[in-house]
Amino acid sequence: MSKINLDTHFNDPIKEWTARKHLLITRYVVPAAMMMKSIRGKREVALIDGFAGPNSYDGEVKGSTVIMVEAAKNVIEKGASATVYACEEDSDRYKVLTTVLADAIRDGILIAYNSKHHAKVGEIQKSMGSKPAIVFLDPQCPSELTLAGDLKPWTERKSTDILGVFMGGGACRACAQGVLNGQDKEKMEASLGENWRTATTLEAAYEVYESAIGPLKRHFGLYRLRKQEPKTDAYGIFGLSDSPNAMALLSDAVAKDWGVLMQIDASKTTPSLFDFLPEELGEQDSFTSLLEFSRPILKTQRQIKGRELAHAIFAGENGKKAFGQYQWSDYTKAANHVRDEFEKEMAVSN
Ligand SMILES: C[S@@+](CC[C@H](N)C(=O)[O-])C[C@H]1O[C@@H](n2cnc3c(N)ncnc32)[C@H](O)[C@@H]1O
């Protein structure tokens, strides 16, 4: 997206899918920050917004850094410490960011950099010491987020959970162009890995990205979100963590998404992903939904145990709301069944 287009994006009232993204971040980052501070036993946490944006849409103060600052304030209220680090390379957007969040900067909650994220990773990590961290990486186009410069410094760090955004459509357009005219080879390889050339369809773009980043942490999941138009991929949200708890948070945040759509037709507002499915997919039964929902986890964690998978799917309220209240042994049985079905599919496709 050109600067002019992107400026329009921030000058216009917030779009439906951007609002969904913000709700999803809120649902992941706020509880994750709280968990980080208590579970890892260190009463401190760092929150990093690698691609911050101006945090203002048509003058309305909204955005990922605002959400992280709120999450930090929650943690601070509980007597622990929290710091947010934000990078924004564009000077105009940086100026807006530092204006709308001037109080947080003054209070020492936010440290903002007018810089590319990868150029500041080292400095940020030095300043954070060994604090557990939650990192949000939200580039405007796939090539802005590089594997070596933006992702690996975080995936290689302990006690660090990553939430990121990937646009399959943008990746496959860029790849198709790159393949045709031989340009952008380095850029595409830097962001998609060595198989970038095959990412010329939406499906393949997701697969290529999954295979490039999935192995970087023990747990990985990538969920595709949709725009208002049915079945149009807007972008994927991915999570990387050493802990299955983070994956449970992510799947719960995604499941909740359908209830928070700012839909044009308010009668279509539904409380969970699975309540929404019958409307859109008609005959789809809940087992198929469960399989669909588990697929991002199963694709990259082929060794996952039924119990861990059950935890990732059902631990949050929405899993229970969608599939009903059962004993943990039943959830585990269902998760094992889903995993077996997935393995059967894989055997057929090989
Ligand atoms: C999708 S927007 C961010 C939106 C924001 N995260 C939100 O949810 O409100 C991406 C932003 O990243 C900035 N940007 C692009 N490349 C960057 C880089 N390498 N490092 C830091 N910021 C970058 C762009 O100027 C743009 O403002």
The ligand as a Gaussian input file, in Angstrom:
#p B3LYP/6-31G(d) Opt

LIG

0 1
 C       -0.857000      -1.782000       9.725000
 S       -0.145000      -0.281000      10.218000
 C       -0.196000      -0.405000      11.977000
 C       -1.524000      -0.360000      12.618000
 C       -1.476000      -0.511000      14.103000
 N       -0.666000      -1.654000      14.515000
 C       -2.848000      -0.652000      14.689000
 O       -3.302000      -1.793000      14.907000
 O       -3.463000       0.358000      14.982000
 C        1.554000      -0.501000       9.893000
 C        2.410000       0.678000      10.311000
 O        3.759000       0.256000      10.310000
 C        4.582000       1.290000       9.812000
 N        5.799000       0.616000       9.295000
 C        6.037000       0.087000       8.090000
 N        7.225000      -0.559000       8.063000
 C        7.719000      -0.452000       9.330000
 C        8.885000      -0.966000       9.969000
 N        9.774000      -1.708000       9.304000
 N        9.075000      -0.688000      11.273000
 C        8.182000       0.053000      11.957000
 N        7.060000       0.568000      11.407000
 C        6.820000       0.300000      10.121000
 C        3.723000       1.978000       8.756000
 O        4.146000       3.314000       8.573000
 C        2.328000       1.873000       9.378000
 O        2.010000       3.008000      10.122000

